[in-house]
Amino acid sequence: MSRSADRSRALFEKAQTLMPGGVSSPVRAFRSVGGHPLYMSRGEGAYLFDEDGNRYIDFVLAWGPMILGHAHPAVLEAVTRAAKDGLAFGTTHRHEVELAELILSAYAPFDRLRFVVSGTEAVATAVRLARGATGRSLVLKFEGCYHGHVDALMVKAGSGLATQGLPESAGVPQGVSGSTLVVELGDVAALEQVFATHGKELACAILEPLPANNGLLPQTDAFLQKLRALTQANGSLLIFDEVISGFRYGYHGYGKRCGVQPDLVTLGKIIGGGLPVGAVAGSGKLLDQLAPLGKVYQAGTMAGNPVCLAAGIATLKELKKGQVYSHLETLGARVEKGLSAIPGARVRRLGGVFWPYLTHEGPLPTRTSEVSALAVTKYKASYQGWLDAGLYLPPSAWEVGFLSAQHTVEHVDALIAGVKAAMAHA
Ligand SMILES: *Cc1c(COP(=O)(O)O)cnc(C)c1O
């Protein structure tokens, strides 16, 4: 296939002289699949168009927010109307009330939330609140869960069972990472050991209830319930980081699905409908400890921006009707069936989220350490062929793919055919 990429290549060359690695966020640099990134110019429905005029079926969807697809009419109209009324006021405004109600209606018994600008900020706020509310400093996280680039959570496991965190990034002091403990997903023995040793010093445990940033690694309800029981028994808070999973599998949080009620939930991605919005939700008893009522400080010039919230409101209203979720389940099931039938390929899938796993070596992973190097190699080897076939998948074997309300059976069948062709050559 001859797919022109001259403009993307030229832009990337220039960008690298202006921005570190030429990007605004590292995974966009295509380093784990090779080649150079594409410069997208337009999104419409299930499609992205690049600067060279190529069209792709988009299975990345801005890494999750675009659950309604690109340029959804209801979202566009809401954003346009809000923008005409003014881009920012730095005051209270009615959209805050409306979106807060729409979100909290899905998260009963929670009755308070604070708007922030990103998922990272939501997590930073939730952790500070947990520490402020408990008067404790230790935080427990799980290997393979991503919580944004918050210092305290840019941490990897050290050696040993229940380990004190080591900085995963330069610039994070030991003093910060050292107050984070890390255990492996699904490891009940390690979990029990951490709580036996440090339970009374733990401010909170945080995890993605459906880990989706290192492959899709669903945990058993029993594991999540065990974590709930241990946090409760030790007076530690449980934070579900639902920046991906919130409103993803129905008009509710993941807690409803697994039968676990967390103390705090962090949100982002979908609730902004493609514009930057994050939130922390919980009970009034906890959230009212934030300033101005409480002693935990948090603020933001752009927090609760009216145009961004208008996009979130339009998105959630559309989702609340329910049809989108059944559409995603139907299409998702087709992806699962189609990819599973390809020799050498497997897939993990929940609703409209799928993770191609291109090897039959070993079991389908439920923790990061089980992910086969072969699956990663095959993904990388397939990637340029997918672009040539007009398929835009996550530029990393560790990231999940997404379907939107505007994807169709034809789009899904093109994906299946593309993976099949790649596996035949790989
Ligand atoms: C994307 C993500 C974040 C970070 O959100 P940003 O808006 O990128 O800061 C945090 N937690 C999870 C689970 C995420 O998927």
The ligand as a MOL file (V3000), in Angstrom:
LIG
                    3D

  0  0  0     0  0            999 V3000
M  V30 BEGIN CTAB
M  V30 COUNTS 15 15 0 0 0
M  V30 BEGIN ATOM
M  V30 1 C -6.0310 8.5500 31.9130 0
M  V30 2 C -5.9820 8.1240 33.3250 0
M  V30 3 C -5.5480 8.9830 34.3500 0
M  V30 4 C -4.9480 10.3350 34.0750 0
M  V30 5 O -5.8630 11.1960 33.5130 0
M  V30 6 P -5.2850 12.4690 32.7040 0
M  V30 7 O -6.5260 13.2080 32.3140 0
M  V30 8 O -4.5000 11.9220 31.5680 0
M  V30 9 O -4.4530 13.2450 33.6570 0
M  V30 10 C -5.6490 8.5580 35.6540 0
M  V30 11 N -6.1380 7.3400 35.9450 0
M  V30 12 C -6.5570 6.4870 35.0050 0
M  V30 13 C -7.1180 5.1680 35.3930 0
M  V30 14 C -6.4700 6.8470 33.6590 0
M  V30 15 O -6.8280 5.9630 32.7130 0
M  V30 END ATOM
M  V30 BEGIN BOND
M  V30 1 1 1 2
M  V30 2 1 2 3
M  V30 3 2 2 14
M  V30 4 1 3 4
M  V30 5 2 3 10
M  V30 6 1 4 5
M  V30 7 1 5 6
M  V30 8 2 6 7
M  V30 9 1 6 8
M  V30 10 1 6 9
M  V30 11 1 10 11
M  V30 12 2 11 12
M  V30 13 1 12 13
M  V30 14 1 12 14
M  V30 15 1 14 15
M  V30 END BOND
M  V30 END CTAB
M  END
